[in-house]
Amino acid sequence: MAPFFSIVIATYNYGRFLEDAITSVLSQSCQDFELIVVDGGSTDNSVEIIKRYKERIVWWVSEPDTGQSNAFNKGFSHASGQYFTWLNADDIMLPDTLLEVKKKLQSNPRARWATGNFIRFRESDKKIIEAKWGPHFLPSFLQTFDSPLVIFGPTTFWSREIWDDIGQLDENLHYNMDTDYWVRIMKAGYRQVRVNHDCWAFRMHEESKTAEYDTHKADEKTRGTKMDEYKYRISKTGYKLSKIRRLLGLLMRFVDGSAYVAAFRSVFVKGRKIKI
């Protein structure tokens, strides 16, 4: 029987973080998953760490690739699960994530993808610097193609049906590939369900290609590439946010109470240390 989840971890010379990522998946309370690890030909201790857990990994490879999108596509081509997700090698999956997502999807059989909440933490002192909490639910009228994209990083789980329908990640993209994929899912008419759970912890460190925090900012070349990818994504998908739906989305957050939860977390969760 196919596992409920297929989880792909992509890594390249992130051996110092990789074990945290792997064990954050293997220690989940829900064990209905398969784990795939794609290494881009690392020269550090990544392969050694992967081999340490090879009995729990259904497929892994260490070979050069053309980037993160290519690595994820390679991994998902070997996936057999009902729902897909990925984890960056320098991030962690938070406790009970798979359990909460599975319960939500099983109680909403028409849903084909689910999204949750996330936190950012600083590697230097393990303190939480951001704790995002999205809406408690998203009504259908806020899930049209011109609606706000309410997704926090790869806290997203999508069905094999979606993968077969809209295809792989766009390998032309190295920074915007996740947002591009979520927009394509929206454009195809799939409806998501919200999971009121912290699913994913984003590690902020100096070598992260997207992390901007404190005094750490992307260089001019990276900013230019990200802008070029943004323009490419918009021209390709035709996504354009409706100001009216954006305002309705903000209003709904006060109606469902999620805005108050988000404000509470900004005050009382930020600054705490994450346990790894």
SELOSE-786798 format. One line per 10 residues: number of its first residue (from 1); for each residue x, y, z of C-alpha. Coordinates in steps of 0.1 Angstrom, whole numbers. Layout:
<rs>
NUM	X,Y,Z; ...
</rs>
This chain:
<rs>
1	0,0,0; 13,34,-9; 24,57,20; 3,87,27; 33,111,23; 63,113,1; 89,137,16; 119,148,-4; 150,165,12; 174,182,-12
11	209,190,0; 242,202,-12; 271,206,12; 247,211,41; 260,181,61; 261,202,93; 223,207,91; 212,175,73; 209,152,102; 185,176,120
21	163,176,89; 163,139,85; 156,131,122; 128,158,123; 110,136,97; 119,102,111; 107,113,146; 72,123,134; 43,108,154; 27,98,121
31	50,72,104; 29,69,72; 55,83,49; 85,75,27; 117,96,28; 138,105,-2; 171,124,-1; 187,140,-31; 223,152,-27; 239,174,-54
41	273,157,-51; 284,172,-18; 320,172,-8; 313,175,29; 299,147,52; 264,147,37; 267,112,21; 281,98,54; 250,112,72; 226,98,45
51	242,64,48; 237,65,86; 199,65,80; 198,45,47; 175,19,63; 148,45,67; 153,62,33; 135,46,4; 157,62,-23; 187,85,-23
61	214,97,-47; 245,118,-46; 253,133,-80; 256,168,-96; 223,185,-104; 213,218,-120; 198,233,-88; 172,229,-61; 143,226,-85; 160,198,-105
71	169,180,-72; 133,181,-60; 120,169,-94; 145,141,-93; 133,130,-59; 96,132,-67; 101,111,-98; 108,82,-73; 79,90,-50; 50,66,-45
81	30,85,-18; -5,100,-20; 7,135,-10; 40,152,-17; 61,177,3; 97,188,5; 120,199,32; 151,220,27; 182,204,43; 188,234,65
91	153,234,79; 133,211,101; 98,196,101; 81,204,134; 66,177,157; 32,162,149; 31,179,115; 23,148,95; -3,137,120; -21,170,118
101	-19,173,80; -31,137,75; -61,143,99; -71,175,80; -69,159,46; -88,128,56; -115,149,71; -117,170,39; -117,143,12; -124,168,-16
111	-92,188,-8; -61,180,-28; -36,202,-10; -31,215,25; -10,244,39; 1,252,74; 20,277,95; 57,282,101; 84,298,122; 118,313,114
121	147,309,138; 182,322,139; 209,296,138; 233,315,160; 212,314,191; 182,292,180; 158,320,188; 125,324,169; 125,357,150; 92,352,132
131	61,331,139; 36,333,110; 0,321,115; -23,321,86; -61,321,84; -80,294,102; -98,285,70; -100,298,34; -135,300,19; -139,292,-18
141	-144,329,-28; -109,335,-15; -94,307,-35; -99,321,-70; -69,328,-92; -68,364,-83; -69,358,-46; -40,363,-22; -15,334,-21; -17,324,16
151	13,301,19; 43,303,41; 72,286,25; 70,249,17; 45,241,45; 25,227,16; 13,192,9; -2,184,-25; -16,153,-40; -2,130,-66
161	-32,140,-88; -19,176,-88; 16,165,-96; 4,144,-125; -19,173,-137; 3,204,-136; 37,187,-138; 71,193,-122; 87,224,-107; 100,249,-132
171	138,242,-134; 143,277,-148; 136,290,-113; 160,288,-84; 143,312,-60; 107,315,-71; 100,278,-79; 79,272,-48; 56,303,-53; 54,295,-90
181	42,260,-82; 15,272,-57; 2,297,-83; 0,270,-109; -20,248,-84; -44,277,-78; -47,284,-115; -57,247,-121; -86,252,-97; -75,231,-68
191	-88,241,-34; -66,240,-3; -74,234,34; -56,252,61; -39,233,89; -37,253,121; -3,239,131; 33,250,129; 46,226,102; 80,239,93
201	109,258,109; 131,279,86; 167,282,97; 182,317,92; 219,315,86; 246,333,67; 248,308,38; 211,305,32; 203,316,-3; 170,333,6
211	173,343,43; 173,380,49; 173,390,86; 190,414,110; 220,427,90; 221,398,66; 209,409,32; 211,393,-2; 237,408,-25; 228,429,-56
221	232,400,-80; 209,377,-60; 183,405,-57; 184,410,-95; 180,373,-102; 150,371,-78; 134,401,-95; 140,385,-130; 124,353,-118; 94,372,-103
231	88,389,-137; 92,356,-155; 67,339,-132; 41,366,-135; 44,367,-173; 41,329,-175; 12,324,-151; -7,356,-155; -12,359,-118; -26,392,-107
241	-38,399,-72; -72,414,-67; -71,443,-43; -107,436,-33; -100,400,-25; -69,410,-6; -91,433,16; -117,405,20; -89,382,30; -77,406,57
251	-113,411,69; -118,373,71; -88,370,93; -105,392,119; -137,373,116; -122,339,121; -99,351,148; -66,342,132; -54,378,131; -55,378,169
261	-36,346,171; -10,360,148; -6,392,169; -3,371,201; 24,350,186; 44,381,174; 45,392,210; 48,360,230; 65,334,207; 92,355,191
271	124,354,211; 118,319,225; 143,293,217; 134,264,194; 142,229,205; 161,208,179
</rs>
